[in-house]
Amino acid sequence: MRKPAVIPFLLILIFLSCDQKNDRMSITTQITDLQQKTEYGSQDSSLIFLRNSQQLIDSYPDLIVDSLKAENFYLEGIYYSSNGKLDSAALKFQKATELVKDTIKDWQKVNYFYGAHDSYHSLQRYGDCIAIADRYISLLDTTDYSRLAMGYFFYTDAYKEIPDYPKAIESNLKRIEYLRQGNDTVRVFPAIITQAKLYYRHYNNTDETFRLLDNVAADKDKLTTDYKRQLYGTYGVYHYYDENYEEAAKYYLKGLPYSKASFEESGDFDLLATGYNNLMEVHIDLGEFNKAKAFEDSIISLGLENIDKRLRRSFFKYQYRLASKTNADENIILNQLDTLVKYQDKIYEDKINSELADLKKANEEQLRLVAEKQEAELENLKLQTRSIILTISIGLLGLIGVLFIRQRKLRHEKEGLQMQQRLLRSQMNPHFTFNTLYAIQNKIKDNSQAASNYIMKFSKLLRLILENSMQNYVALEKELESLKEYMDLQLLRFPNKFSYEITLNGIEEPDLIFIPPMLLQPIIENSIEHGFKNIDYSGRIHILLTFQEKFIHCNIEDNGAGFNAKSTVDKRSASTELISDFLGKVTGSQLEVIDKRKGNSKDTGVIVRFLIPHKLTEDG
């Protein structure tokens, strides 16, 4: 007689089960829709969609399958990667790979591992690249040759950078084997080209390299346009390494039509710029300066803003070499430098405008979402009591406060960017640049080899300044390297005028500490240009950096003339005011300048003390 009582209970269970299933379907559909919207939305809206999707996943973790969670992490990784935030991108891709637990049978899951590998590779974390490859290989079927080949590409790409060439060669041979077993007759060619490069790097002998390249060339009719570009470019590079410049130029020219065709197909300016750069370099070595100048003009016609910064650095180096080889007068060199400075100013201005535009878009999107929310709330106000109206009013006041804080933050960030730009311009001092070039020109007449070395130092200094200026925080090691290059060039102008010493206290690995760029050089410049002016003894600069919990304590001391003249005081004040204002906003402590003559000291010179903020990652 109790059986009828079981029926309502079963009906309730069925109802609850159906309700849970409907909830899962509804939430899954919402998450999928949000993820799909990232393909068509802007950068800022994509992040908002992904965050909303992640909120749903976090709210209903038991209802969401791992594949949907992994896809959300992967899309976040793509967003951060496209915005240059590689640490965040690597973390998201890593989380996506950790959710792959079954045998990989589709290429989308392969993309998760490729994204993680690519991010770690860019961060030079090659051990993590190998760990990613290990786990990826463990999830593959032993007969899945195409995906196995991708795994051994991961190994090869990591081992060649460590470098461990024997393991890189072994991994790439397995990659070639799996591609052949999978009848992948297209992708096997770049793998063989990679093998040729590895043999050269390991054995420093082009015999095996050219044998492998000849095997690829024998089937050149099967090659795609871009693989032909790679083939002839590789031939040219290794002939160049053998100092066989005529052959190198021949192969570079042979590959140029394919570079142009690849550029037209993909729109990738770097493909064509690489070919022009190689031709410019080899014709300089051949002494064919008119041809080198023609390829210089070809690169400029592409638009320097369209090519990778590494290619730009190479191009600027070849420009200086060409100017030196052709005995260009100082006006030509100064014009080139002026072009470089203007170009850097443009890049920096574009960077500022881009960041401000992103902030504006994010603000507009936030305002749009807020407006939609307010409209929905206003519709409900008609049916609500006074207490709800009061609650909404308080919410609106809070929202206005948030918007006010956001606007103030935007203004502070804009001021910070403008301040950083002025710091860059103060470091790219035109007087120092002109005087250095003039000193180098004089060296060319007396000692061309020494002049060449100083040109390389000067180019290296410019490269460091340009690279450091593009980051909010740079490695302390790179900032000190830039400072040493600057002081060495000053010693070219003023031989035996001064010496310098840099002491690190409590800092064992300066490449793991990141500081704002361009803070030290203007102070050192004051010591050299003003402190050591008209002194009849050898100047000395001592830089002491002491690591503290929140800041690095910087103490810069010289034995120059000090503040004897009012004009010197004014110049020193003008050059340090900008840095002092910046540090005051960031650390809450102003820059302190002490004249050693005060306090009845017999010593001369100036001590400059200030605090430098530091972080443990470049992204902060």
Secondary structure, 3 states (H helix, E strand, C coil): CCHHHHHHHHHHHHHHHHHHHHHHHHHHHHHHHHHHHCCCCCHHHHHHHHHHHHHHHHHCHHHCCHHHHHHHHHHHHHHHHHCCCHHHHHHHHHHHHHCCCCCCCCHHHHHHHHHHHHHHHHCCCHHHHHHHHHHHHHCCCCCCHHHHHHHHHHHHHHHCCCCCHHHHHHHHHHHHHHHHHCCCCCCHHHHHHHHHHHHHHHHCCHHHHHHHHHHHHHCHHHCCHHHHHHHHHHHHHHHHHCCCHHHHHHHHHHHHHHHHHHHHHHCCHHHHHHHHHHHHHHHHHCCCHHHHHHHHHHHHHHCHHHCCHHHHHHHHHHHHHHHHHCCCCHHHHHHHHHHHHHHHHHHHHHHHHHHHHHHHHHHHHHHHHHHHHHHHHHHHHCCCCHHHHHHHHHHHHHHHHHHHHHHHHHHHHHHHHHHHHHHHHHHCCHHHHHHHHHHHHHHHHHCHHHHHHHHHHHHHHHHHHHHHHCCCCEEHHHHHHHHHHHHHHHHHHCCCCEEEEEEEECCCCHHHCEECCCCCHHHHHHHHHHHCCCCCCCEEEEEEEEECCCEEEEEEEECCCCCCCHHHHHHHHHHHHHHHHHHHHHHCCCCEEEECCCCCCCCCCEEEEEEEECECCCCC
